[in-house]
């Protein structure tokens, strides 16, 4: 994934999560819903947004890597 110079709001991440929800594993869906109920740093929001972006179009290998990265962010707290 490339670097993006845009900052994504909590609402942007929530909207992207809702769009990708049907494609995400149950564990991530559950944790991400809780994660988005609290405020996070801009860097964390940007990272999560880009992990969710085009998740549905990713290969199985890419999804597996994104899942690992999402879980790292979700289990950080």
BAMIVO-562913 format. One record per atom (N, C-alpha, C): residue number from 1; x, y, z; residue in three letters; atom name. Coordinates in steps of 0.02 Angstrom, whole numbers, plus 50000, padded with zeros to 5 digits. Atoms other than C-alpha are relative to their C-alpha. Example, Ala and Ser with C-alpha at 12.3 -4.5 7.8 and 13.67 -1.06 7.14 Angstrom:
<pts>
nr 1; u 50045; v 49941; w 50000; rest ala; atom N
nr 1; u 50615; v 49775; w 50390; rest ala; atom CA
nr 1; u 50045; v 50060; w 50000; rest ala; atom C
nr 2; u 49958; v 49941; w 49997; rest ser; atom N
nr 2; u 50684; v 49947; w 50357; rest ser; atom CA
nr 2; u 49961; v 50055; w 50037; rest ser; atom C
</pts>
This chain:
<pts>
nr 1; u 50042; v 49941; w 50000; rest unk; atom N
nr 1; u 50000; v 50000; w 50000; rest unk; atom CA
nr 1; u 50044; v 50062; w 50000; rest unk; atom C
nr 2; u 49961; v 49938; w 50005; rest unk; atom N
nr 2; u 50063; v 50172; w 49958; rest unk; atom CA
nr 2; u 49984; v 50047; w 50057; rest unk; atom C
nr 3; u 50010; v 49950; w 49948; rest unk; atom N
nr 3; u 50076; v 50320; w 50073; rest unk; atom CA
nr 3; u 49951; v 50052; w 49974; rest unk; atom C
nr 4; u 50050; v 49949; w 50018; rest unk; atom N
nr 4; u 49932; v 50443; w 50073; rest unk; atom CA
nr 4; u 50013; v 50062; w 50042; rest unk; atom C
nr 5; u 49988; v 49938; w 49964; rest unk; atom N
nr 5; u 49951; v 50624; w 50119; rest unk; atom CA
nr 5; u 49936; v 50029; w 50030; rest unk; atom C
nr 6; u 50063; v 49977; w 49972; rest unk; atom N
nr 6; u 49767; v 50643; w 50167; rest unk; atom CA
nr 6; u 49990; v 49972; w 50070; rest unk; atom C
nr 7; u 50019; v 50024; w 49934; rest unk; atom N
nr 7; u 49711; v 50632; w 50347; rest unk; atom CA
nr 7; u 49927; v 49978; w 49997; rest unk; atom C
nr 8; u 50067; v 50028; w 50001; rest unk; atom N
nr 8; u 49557; v 50525; w 50372; rest unk; atom CA
nr 8; u 49969; v 50007; w 50070; rest unk; atom C
nr 9; u 50034; v 49989; w 49936; rest unk; atom N
nr 9; u 49431; v 50567; w 50508; rest unk; atom CA
nr 9; u 49973; v 49933; w 50027; rest unk; atom C
nr 10; u 50031; v 50059; w 49969; rest unk; atom N
nr 10; u 49353; v 50443; w 50629; rest unk; atom CA
nr 10; u 49938; v 49980; w 49959; rest unk; atom C
nr 11; u 50059; v 50013; w 50041; rest unk; atom N
nr 11; u 49195; v 50459; w 50523; rest unk; atom CA
nr 11; u 50019; v 49966; w 49934; rest unk; atom C
nr 12; u 49976; v 50032; w 50061; rest unk; atom N
nr 12; u 49293; v 50414; w 50365; rest unk; atom CA
nr 12; u 50013; v 49926; w 50012; rest unk; atom C
nr 13; u 49984; v 50069; w 49983; rest unk; atom N
nr 13; u 49356; v 50257; w 50450; rest unk; atom CA
nr 13; u 49937; v 49960; w 50014; rest unk; atom C
nr 14; u 50063; v 50034; w 49986; rest unk; atom N
nr 14; u 49182; v 50213; w 50513; rest unk; atom CA
nr 14; u 49963; v 49984; w 49935; rest unk; atom C
nr 15; u 50034; v 50011; w 50064; rest unk; atom N
nr 15; u 49109; v 50233; w 50338; rest unk; atom CA
nr 15; u 50035; v 49945; w 49960; rest unk; atom C
nr 16; u 49963; v 50051; w 50037; rest unk; atom N
nr 16; u 49247; v 50127; w 50261; rest unk; atom CA
nr 16; u 49989; v 49932; w 50033; rest unk; atom C
nr 17; u 50014; v 50062; w 49964; rest unk; atom N
nr 17; u 49220; v 49995; w 50396; rest unk; atom CA
nr 17; u 49931; v 49973; w 49981; rest unk; atom C
nr 18; u 50068; v 50022; w 50018; rest unk; atom N
nr 18; u 49033; v 49989; w 50358; rest unk; atom CA
nr 18; u 49998; v 49973; w 49928; rest unk; atom C
nr 19; u 49999; v 50023; w 50070; rest unk; atom N
nr 19; u 49069; v 49970; w 50172; rest unk; atom CA
nr 19; u 50035; v 49932; w 49993; rest unk; atom C
nr 20; u 49961; v 50061; w 50005; rest unk; atom N
nr 20; u 49193; v 49828; w 50202; rest unk; atom CA
nr 20; u 49978; v 49946; w 50049; rest unk; atom C
nr 21; u 50023; v 50047; w 49948; rest unk; atom N
nr 21; u 49102; v 49744; w 50348; rest unk; atom CA
nr 21; u 49984; v 49930; w 49974; rest unk; atom C
nr 22; u 50018; v 50068; w 50023; rest unk; atom N
nr 22; u 49031; v 49600; w 50244; rest unk; atom CA
nr 22; u 50060; v 49957; w 49981; rest unk; atom C
nr 23; u 49941; v 50036; w 50025; rest unk; atom N
nr 23; u 49207; v 49551; w 50188; rest unk; atom CA
nr 23; u 50050; v 49985; w 50056; rest unk; atom C
nr 24; u 49952; v 50007; w 49946; rest unk; atom N
nr 24; u 49295; v 49557; w 50357; rest unk; atom CA
nr 24; u 49985; v 49938; w 50043; rest unk; atom C
nr 25; u 50010; v 50056; w 49954; rest unk; atom N
nr 25; u 49323; v 49409; w 50475; rest unk; atom CA
nr 25; u 49963; v 50024; w 50063; rest unk; atom C
nr 26; u 50041; v 49983; w 49942; rest unk; atom N
nr 26; u 49207; v 49406; w 50627; rest unk; atom CA
nr 26; u 50041; v 50031; w 50057; rest unk; atom C
nr 27; u 49958; v 49975; w 49946; rest unk; atom N
nr 27; u 49349; v 49435; w 50752; rest unk; atom CA
nr 27; u 50017; v 50074; w 49989; rest unk; atom C
nr 28; u 49983; v 49931; w 50015; rest unk; atom N
nr 28; u 49400; v 49595; w 50664; rest unk; atom CA
nr 28; u 49939; v 50045; w 50003; rest unk; atom C
nr 29; u 50061; v 49960; w 49998; rest unk; atom N
nr 29; u 49221; v 49656; w 50644; rest unk; atom CA
nr 29; u 49983; v 50019; w 50072; rest unk; atom C
nr 30; u 50017; v 49989; w 49930; rest unk; atom N
nr 30; u 49190; v 49637; w 50831; rest unk; atom CA
nr 30; u 50048; v 50050; w 50032; rest unk; atom C
nr 31; u 49950; v 49956; w 49970; rest unk; atom N
nr 31; u 49353; v 49720; w 50884; rest unk; atom CA
nr 31; u 49999; v 50069; w 49970; rest unk; atom C
nr 32; u 49999; v 49935; w 50033; rest unk; atom N
nr 32; u 49342; v 49859; w 50756; rest unk; atom CA
nr 32; u 49941; v 50043; w 50021; rest unk; atom C
nr 33; u 50058; v 49962; w 49976; rest unk; atom N
nr 33; u 49168; v 49909; w 50813; rest unk; atom CA
nr 33; u 50016; v 50033; w 50067; rest unk; atom C
nr 34; u 49981; v 49972; w 49936; rest unk; atom N
nr 34; u 49235; v 49933; w 50989; rest unk; atom CA
nr 34; u 50055; v 50052; w 49993; rest unk; atom C
nr 35; u 49944; v 49955; w 50014; rest unk; atom N
nr 35; u 49394; v 50017; w 50925; rest unk; atom CA
nr 35; u 49975; v 50068; w 49978; rest unk; atom C
nr 36; u 50025; v 49938; w 50028; rest unk; atom N
nr 36; u 49294; v 50148; w 50833; rest unk; atom CA
nr 36; u 49955; v 50039; w 50049; rest unk; atom C
nr 37; u 50042; v 49965; w 49951; rest unk; atom N
nr 37; u 49194; v 50193; w 50989; rest unk; atom CA
nr 37; u 50042; v 50048; w 50043; rest unk; atom C
nr 38; u 49956; v 49954; w 49963; rest unk; atom N
nr 38; u 49346; v 50287; w 51060; rest unk; atom CA
nr 38; u 50043; v 50038; w 49950; rest unk; atom C
nr 39; u 49959; v 49957; w 50043; rest unk; atom N
nr 39; u 49460; v 50422; w 50991; rest unk; atom CA
nr 39; u 50070; v 49971; w 49993; rest unk; atom C
nr 40; u 49933; v 50025; w 50014; rest unk; atom N
nr 40; u 49625; v 50373; w 50909; rest unk; atom CA
nr 40; u 50042; v 50054; w 49967; rest unk; atom C
nr 41; u 49956; v 49951; w 50031; rest unk; atom N
nr 41; u 49777; v 50465; w 50844; rest unk; atom CA
nr 41; u 49987; v 50002; w 49925; rest unk; atom C
nr 42; u 50009; v 49992; w 50072; rest unk; atom N
nr 42; u 49776; v 50530; w 50667; rest unk; atom CA
nr 42; u 50037; v 49945; w 49962; rest unk; atom C
nr 43; u 49961; v 50053; w 50033; rest unk; atom N
nr 43; u 49912; v 50405; w 50619; rest unk; atom CA
nr 43; u 49963; v 49933; w 50002; rest unk; atom C
nr 44; u 50037; v 50063; w 49994; rest unk; atom N
nr 44; u 49808; v 50259; w 50684; rest unk; atom CA
nr 44; u 49939; v 50000; w 49954; rest unk; atom C
nr 45; u 50059; v 49996; w 50044; rest unk; atom N
nr 45; u 49653; v 50319; w 50592; rest unk; atom CA
nr 45; u 50020; v 49992; w 49927; rest unk; atom C
nr 46; u 49976; v 50005; w 50069; rest unk; atom N
nr 46; u 49751; v 50339; w 50430; rest unk; atom CA
nr 46; u 50019; v 49928; w 49984; rest unk; atom C
nr 47; u 49979; v 50069; w 50010; rest unk; atom N
nr 47; u 49827; v 50165; w 50450; rest unk; atom CA
nr 47; u 49939; v 49954; w 49991; rest unk; atom C
nr 48; u 50059; v 50044; w 50004; rest unk; atom N
nr 48; u 49659; v 50083; w 50483; rest unk; atom CA
nr 48; u 49960; v 50013; w 49936; rest unk; atom C
nr 49; u 50037; v 49984; w 50061; rest unk; atom N
nr 49; u 49576; v 50175; w 50339; rest unk; atom CA
nr 49; u 50032; v 49964; w 49940; rest unk; atom C
nr 50; u 49967; v 50030; w 50058; rest unk; atom N
nr 50; u 49707; v 50111; w 50217; rest unk; atom CA
nr 50; u 50001; v 49924; w 50002; rest unk; atom C
nr 51; u 50006; v 50073; w 49995; rest unk; atom N
nr 51; u 49698; v 49934; w 50284; rest unk; atom CA
nr 51; u 49930; v 49978; w 49977; rest unk; atom C
nr 52; u 50068; v 50016; w 50020; rest unk; atom N
nr 52; u 49510; v 49938; w 50253; rest unk; atom CA
nr 52; u 49987; v 50016; w 49926; rest unk; atom C
nr 53; u 50011; v 49977; w 50069; rest unk; atom N
nr 53; u 49521; v 50026; w 50084; rest unk; atom CA
nr 53; u 50010; v 49942; w 49950; rest unk; atom C
nr 54; u 49999; v 50052; w 50052; rest unk; atom N
nr 54; u 49482; v 49904; w 49941; rest unk; atom CA
nr 54; u 50016; v 49931; w 50028; rest unk; atom C
nr 55; u 49989; v 50065; w 49969; rest unk; atom N
nr 55; u 49491; v 49759; w 50064; rest unk; atom CA
nr 55; u 49966; v 49945; w 49959; rest unk; atom C
nr 56; u 50039; v 50050; w 50037; rest unk; atom N
nr 56; u 49356; v 49668; w 49964; rest unk; atom CA
nr 56; u 50033; v 49980; w 49934; rest unk; atom C
nr 57; u 49968; v 50015; w 50064; rest unk; atom N
nr 57; u 49463; v 49676; w 49806; rest unk; atom CA
nr 57; u 50069; v 49968; w 50008; rest unk; atom C
nr 58; u 49934; v 50028; w 49987; rest unk; atom N
nr 58; u 49621; v 49609; w 49889; rest unk; atom CA
nr 58; u 50001; v 49925; w 49992; rest unk; atom C
nr 59; u 49990; v 50072; w 50006; rest unk; atom N
nr 59; u 49691; v 49436; w 49859; rest unk; atom CA
nr 59; u 49996; v 49969; w 50070; rest unk; atom C
nr 60; u 50002; v 50035; w 49935; rest unk; atom N
nr 60; u 49678; v 49305; w 49998; rest unk; atom CA
nr 60; u 50064; v 50013; w 50040; rest unk; atom C
nr 61; u 49936; v 49987; w 49967; rest unk; atom N
nr 61; u 49862; v 49331; w 50037; rest unk; atom CA
nr 61; u 50003; v 50071; w 50028; rest unk; atom C
nr 62; u 50001; v 49930; w 49979; rest unk; atom N
nr 62; u 49841; v 49520; w 50046; rest unk; atom CA
nr 62; u 49952; v 50009; w 50059; rest unk; atom C
nr 63; u 50048; v 49995; w 49945; rest unk; atom N
nr 63; u 49687; v 49501; w 50158; rest unk; atom CA
nr 63; u 50030; v 49973; w 50065; rest unk; atom C
nr 64; u 49968; v 50029; w 49942; rest unk; atom N
nr 64; u 49785; v 49390; w 50275; rest unk; atom CA
nr 64; u 50050; v 50049; w 50032; rest unk; atom C
nr 65; u 49951; v 49951; w 49976; rest unk; atom N
nr 65; u 49923; v 49521; w 50290; rest unk; atom CA
nr 65; u 49964; v 50061; w 50031; rest unk; atom C
nr 66; u 50038; v 49944; w 49972; rest unk; atom N
nr 66; u 49796; v 49661; w 50316; rest unk; atom CA
nr 66; u 49968; v 49981; w 50066; rest unk; atom C
nr 67; u 50030; v 50024; w 49937; rest unk; atom N
nr 67; u 49707; v 49557; w 50449; rest unk; atom CA
nr 67; u 50051; v 50003; w 50056; rest unk; atom C
nr 68; u 49947; v 49998; w 49949; rest unk; atom N
nr 68; u 49872; v 49539; w 50544; rest unk; atom CA
nr 68; u 50014; v 50071; w 50021; rest unk; atom C
nr 69; u 49986; v 49929; w 49984; rest unk; atom N
nr 69; u 49905; v 49726; w 50533; rest unk; atom CA
nr 69; u 49942; v 50032; w 50038; rest unk; atom C
nr 70; u 50058; v 49973; w 49965; rest unk; atom N
nr 70; u 49728; v 49769; w 50587; rest unk; atom CA
nr 70; u 49999; v 49975; w 50072; rest unk; atom C
nr 71; u 50000; v 50028; w 49932; rest unk; atom N
nr 71; u 49740; v 49652; w 50737; rest unk; atom CA
nr 71; u 50054; v 50032; w 50043; rest unk; atom C
nr 72; u 49948; v 49965; w 49962; rest unk; atom N
nr 72; u 49903; v 49735; w 50788; rest unk; atom CA
nr 72; u 49974; v 50067; w 50025; rest unk; atom C
nr 73; u 50029; v 49935; w 49980; rest unk; atom N
nr 73; u 49814; v 49904; w 50789; rest unk; atom CA
nr 73; u 49944; v 49991; w 50052; rest unk; atom C
nr 74; u 50058; v 50010; w 49956; rest unk; atom N
nr 74; u 49658; v 49835; w 50873; rest unk; atom CA
nr 74; u 50019; v 49975; w 50069; rest unk; atom C
nr 75; u 49979; v 50028; w 49936; rest unk; atom N
nr 75; u 49754; v 49746; w 51011; rest unk; atom CA
nr 75; u 50051; v 50044; w 50035; rest unk; atom C
nr 76; u 49949; v 49954; w 49973; rest unk; atom N
nr 76; u 49870; v 49894; w 51043; rest unk; atom CA
nr 76; u 49982; v 50026; w 50069; rest unk; atom C
nr 77; u 50022; v 49969; w 49936; rest unk; atom N
nr 77; u 49767; v 49964; w 51187; rest unk; atom CA
nr 77; u 49997; v 49950; w 50056; rest unk; atom C
</pts>
